[in-house]
Amino acid sequence: MNNSNNIFEQKRILLAVIISFLFFVIYDYFFIPKNNHIIEKNITQNQIASQTQENLAPSIESKNINSDLNFSNQDSIISIVKSDHFEAQIDSLGRITAFYLKDKKFQDKNNEFINLVSKELAPYPLEIRFSDSALNQEAFKVAYTADKKELFIDENESKSLYLTQKLSNIEVTKKITFYSKGNYEIEVKLNKNASYFISPGYRPNIAVDSYTVHGALVLDDKETLHTIEDGDVKQDENFKNVLMTSAFDRYYATFFYNFEKPLNITITKDSKNNPLIFAYSENEFQAGAYIGSKEHKILRSINPKLEAVVEYGWFTFIAKPMFEFLDFLHNYIGNWGWAIVVMTLIVRIVLFPLTYKSMISMNKLKDLAPKMKEIRERYKGDPQKMNIHMMELYKKHGANPMSGCLPILLQIPIFFAIYRVLLNAIELKAAPWAFWIHDLSIMDPYFILPILMGLTMFLQQLITPMSIQDPMQAKIMKFLPLIFTFFFITFPAGLTLYWFVNNVCSLIQQWIINKIFQKEHSNKKESIK
């Protein structure tokens, strides 16, 4: 192709893609914890019951997960536990079949408090499945009794509820100690040994979208985090010495944890290959537990290690410090929206040296485009000479093609980490910014921020030096602002606010760089005269 600018731009784009790909591959290989997949075994119920403590945790047959043992619509409520922050309903099978968050910001569009336990999705929190099939059938037919029909938990206190189930050969006792914020402690005791599984419940099904990870995670005693996403479970996976395990969606989670006596966990699947969590025991079982939002403040107050349930993906190592910084700003500013604005400005200032180099490089390369074209046409039959003269041209004018790509690539992890923070932060729920934005966790109701974001992106294109002359590439670049606007229409307002402010900063920086470059050109012309 004779168009030197087109070839040059294609090489730069290809190089940027290759470097980005290598970055992700290397990071995935060295830094992302890998799930140790365990080969699925055909284990019968009697085989499960006979397994010893050394072979924990045994597999649980998936056919029992969606069995007809769940009579949730038929079972009566035997106890209700309330605090200022939640209401839990316990059914006659000793399970939590409803868990309402009662803080105002958790109301839905009908002004009703959201329920984190879905009636259609089993297992329910604290549901027990015995390994022995006959015993399991009986356990789902015999009702529990509760020592209290209603329990109210005052702020900063705890109260216990005792549930008892008397089967033909075994008596089951559950002691549930509730705290006001939604966390609780569960203790299970049998009057004689029998292997069983107990679940923290199916993941909350409230904030499910295509942008964030949903599923289950396991934190082992080496503090390695294993994440199992919805739809990815092919066979049972067993984990020994587990400190914490959680089933979660974008904003909410239910989990078990025990940092003193680690748990033995089995991850099995439902009919859609979504992960289901079960903890295994043969008699006594003890764990801390929680149902609620993934708010850092609440999780930290229970145990700082529980913040691991807030999952940021590949860039967690950057995203966590970024959230801490955002939270720090919020504590002083008192408004999450303005905290996002200030954080964006500070990040842009810190990254300005890299941005400056990139913008200067683009200006220089634009000026050199005619000379590059001339060299390519002159030496198109001799690539070696062409490359030598191109290098001499770069050296003479202090231009470096890579200086425009590398600064951008170095910023990708930071920008993507901020993107994940703002997408996953439930702290933004019902948090106003200013003007028409009353909830930073949902889309802009009037689409003003996405439109402003697209407009600033378009203006930045107009003033950014571009050496692309290929018509197809030029058309694609012109449509990018429109594509991004459409893409961000349904994104949370907090995330769109960040990108809008970021675009404004880029626009201002590009304008300043252009002015500096024009002044240098004018000075050179004057000196020649």
C-alpha angles and dihedrals in degrees: 000000000000096000101098094186092055092050091046093051092046090054092049092050092046091049092050091051092049093049091047091050092049090049092054094044094049093044092048092050099047106028111026114088112238123222112239100227114211121209111251114246129200098237119172123218091256091051090052091052092052097051115116130230091259092063098054134177103037121198120262117219111250092217088071093054096071096030127135091259094100108092093168094145092050101043118094126228110255099179140016123203120197141180133162087271106041149010121214125192120204118202130209091268091061095253133129101243097171133028117178123192106219103190110113096243091062094064116118127227089280090054091249122134113254120247115219094196113074116211091215098052122075146228101057123209112283093012111153124212116191118213091224107082097212092047090048092053091051093047090059092053102044116078126228122233122221127213090217130034093200134020129184120199116206121211113287095007137099135215132188131229121198121209122187131192120186112201125179094268105008137051117208122202124189120190111193117187110195128202126200098251097058100268120119142173122237125203121180124189131179125198088229135013122281126151115244145157126231125194134211085213140257113306116273111268101206110097103033118153141148095253102067140047119265126183136064138320136196127205110199130200090269087058091244112150118222116193123197113189128209112276094018102093110109099163139358116291122204124205125188126201096019118179096190138359127187141184109207149167127197098294108008139055145180120203153157124226139176118171095179102045108026119220133237110233136192120196110202131166143246127220091284095050091253116149121259120192125220129171117210130223140153097209126333118042126182129178144144113241142187141192118188148066124335093241110157093218094055095042091048092051090055097042128326091227090065090073085083087085088073097087120198100172123221096353098050091122089062098030096059095056089044091056091047088053092048090048090049090054092047091053089059101034098038094213124087093207095055089042088058090049093050092045091052092050092049093048090050091050092050092048094043095103090058092043091048092054091049094050094045089050092052091051092049093048091050090054091048095048095095092049091047089051090050092051093049092050093046095049101027089125094050112050093179094057090042091056092047092053091044090054091049090051092051092047094048094052097035093243126148121186091205093054089073095051106038098057089053092048091050090055095050096084092050096048093043091049091053089048091055093045094054092043094052102035108111086185085082091061110117088354111139125214110185142296110007097352108098099155121035093192095066133057122281102270092215098036090234097133095049090049092048089047091053092045094052089047090053092048090049089054091053094056098035114100108243127181095191110126100163106111095220094051090045091054092049091051091050091053095049095089090052092047092049091047091053091045093052097044093098098032119112113277091237091059093045089049090056093051092046093052090043090053092049089053091049090048093052093044092049091049091051092048091049090052091049091049093048090051091052090051091050091050091051092051091049092051091051090054 
